[in-house]
Amino acid sequence: MERGEKIQADGRVTAGGPAVLIYDGECPVCRGAAEWVRRNAAPDDFEFFSCHSENLPRRFPAIERAACLQAMHLVLPDGTILAGEKAVPEILSRLKSRRHRWAAALFRLPGAEVLSRAFYRWLAGHRYRISRLLSSGKP
């Protein structure tokens, strides 16, 4: 265990402070994903931050707004930045339920990185269309 890390009652290891999930706050799919994480996380495990915030360049100068609009970003307490499909297993591993942490392990299987990258990029590229389809209920 590294300095500043804590072992939670459910066995999760967390570093000092929350991870910051940066997402497109104007995208219904992205907002829905962030809300799902919020519902399934312990109260202090994540901070949620829209990439449309005026404070993005000040708080996270390494994350350009254009990149943020292409993929969600997760900033870990140690400053590590994970984007898109690389953030997903880390998010899952930080959730309260063991089944989510088990799902995070699936991303380590052979071929999972290629599949998750392709799926995430497809989903990110079509998220506004998906939002329209879901909200209208018709193709």
Wavefront OBJ file of the C-alpha trace (Angstrom):
o trace
v 0.000 0.000 0.000
v 1.312 3.450 -0.924
v 1.482 6.458 1.371
v -1.893 8.190 1.659
v -3.870 5.118 0.567
v -6.652 3.735 2.725
v -8.265 0.302 2.824
v -12.038 0.710 2.845
v -14.337 -1.647 4.794
v -15.291 -3.403 1.540
v -11.640 -4.067 0.616
v -11.167 -1.240 -1.898
v -7.893 0.665 -1.715
v -8.288 4.404 -2.218
v -5.686 7.145 -2.364
v -6.141 10.416 -0.508
v -8.954 12.371 -2.117
v -11.522 11.545 -4.769
v -10.898 10.701 -8.395
v -12.307 13.399 -10.683
v -14.590 12.258 -13.505
v -14.607 14.862 -16.261
v -17.395 14.417 -18.799
v -19.418 16.294 -21.425
v -22.078 17.861 -19.228
v -24.169 18.838 -22.255
v -24.446 15.254 -23.533
v -27.422 13.293 -22.150
v -25.593 9.952 -22.497
v -22.545 11.353 -20.690
v -24.673 12.892 -17.933
v -26.477 9.573 -17.552
v -23.160 7.722 -17.254
v -21.904 10.195 -14.647
v -25.154 9.827 -12.668
v -24.835 6.038 -12.815
v -21.314 6.296 -11.387
v -22.565 8.686 -8.683
v -25.339 6.252 -7.670
v -22.946 3.284 -7.516
v -20.007 4.995 -5.802
v -19.378 5.847 -2.193
v -20.138 9.536 -1.552
v -16.519 10.734 -1.432
v -14.923 8.473 -4.067
v -15.550 10.746 -7.079
v -15.834 14.399 -7.899
v -17.853 15.139 -11.042
v -16.747 17.930 -13.343
v -18.230 19.060 -16.667
v -15.694 19.786 -19.366
v -17.810 22.856 -20.191
v -16.792 24.455 -16.906
v -14.830 27.689 -17.149
v -12.516 26.203 -14.520
v -11.340 23.284 -16.699
v -8.142 25.000 -17.949
v -7.258 26.217 -14.475
v -7.891 22.967 -12.589
v -6.736 20.576 -15.293
v -4.361 22.387 -17.666
v -3.197 19.098 -19.205
v -6.720 18.319 -20.493
v -7.739 20.247 -23.573
v -11.431 20.941 -24.009
v -11.471 19.307 -27.462
v -10.049 16.090 -25.988
v -12.558 16.264 -23.155
v -15.410 16.481 -25.661
v -14.104 13.351 -27.402
v -13.867 11.157 -24.296
v -14.469 11.254 -20.573
v -11.370 11.681 -18.433
v -10.619 10.358 -14.991
v -8.011 12.189 -12.933
v -6.710 9.992 -10.145
v -5.655 11.408 -6.777
v -1.989 10.985 -7.761
v -2.559 13.136 -10.883
v -2.658 10.268 -13.402
v -5.098 11.013 -16.234
v -7.007 8.198 -17.923
v -9.173 8.923 -20.959
v -11.980 7.058 -22.679
v -11.823 3.289 -22.555
v -8.757 3.413 -20.281
v -10.845 5.164 -17.606
v -13.665 2.605 -17.580
v -11.951 -0.241 -15.671
v -10.570 2.229 -13.125
v -14.045 3.701 -12.594
v -15.544 0.230 -12.169
v -12.826 -0.783 -9.708
v -13.691 2.219 -7.506
v -17.412 1.465 -7.227
v -19.032 0.013 -4.088
v -20.241 -3.299 -5.512
v -17.909 -6.265 -5.895
v -19.642 -7.137 -9.177
v -18.459 -3.833 -10.650
v -14.914 -4.520 -9.515
v -15.207 -8.000 -11.019
v -16.326 -6.402 -14.306
v -13.226 -4.180 -14.171
v -11.099 -7.339 -14.205
v -12.629 -8.331 -17.556
v -10.770 -5.404 -19.143
v -7.490 -7.238 -18.411
v -8.436 -10.264 -20.522
v -6.614 -10.814 -23.837
v -8.197 -8.729 -26.585
v -10.281 -6.647 -24.194
v -8.282 -3.482 -24.820
v -8.896 -3.618 -28.579
v -12.602 -4.359 -28.153
v -13.152 -1.730 -25.469
v -11.331 0.905 -27.534
v -13.457 0.162 -30.619
v -16.711 0.121 -28.643
v -15.905 3.255 -26.626
v -14.924 5.239 -29.725
v -18.050 4.119 -31.564
v -20.255 5.050 -28.585
v -18.510 8.408 -28.086
v -18.824 9.227 -31.779
v -22.545 8.452 -31.815
v -23.577 9.645 -28.350
v -25.715 12.577 -29.516
v -27.542 10.408 -32.028
v -28.064 7.747 -29.360
v -29.449 10.441 -27.049
v -31.915 11.560 -29.702
v -33.008 7.967 -30.359
v -33.501 7.253 -26.684
v -35.397 10.474 -26.024
v -37.667 10.202 -29.051
v -38.288 6.479 -28.776
v -38.036 6.070 -32.550
v -35.194 5.709 -35.085
l 1 2 3 4 5 6 7 8 9 10 11 12 13 14 15 16 17 18 19 20 21 22 23 24 25 26 27 28 29 30 31 32 33 34 35 36 37 38 39 40 41 42 43 44 45 46 47 48 49 50 51 52 53 54 55 56 57 58 59 60 61 62 63 64 65 66 67 68 69 70 71 72 73 74 75 76 77 78 79 80 81 82 83 84 85 86 87 88 89 90 91 92 93 94 95 96 97 98 99 100 101 102 103 104 105 106 107 108 109 110 111 112 113 114 115 116 117 118 119 120 121 122 123 124 125 126 127 128 129 130 131 132 133 134 135 136 137 138 139
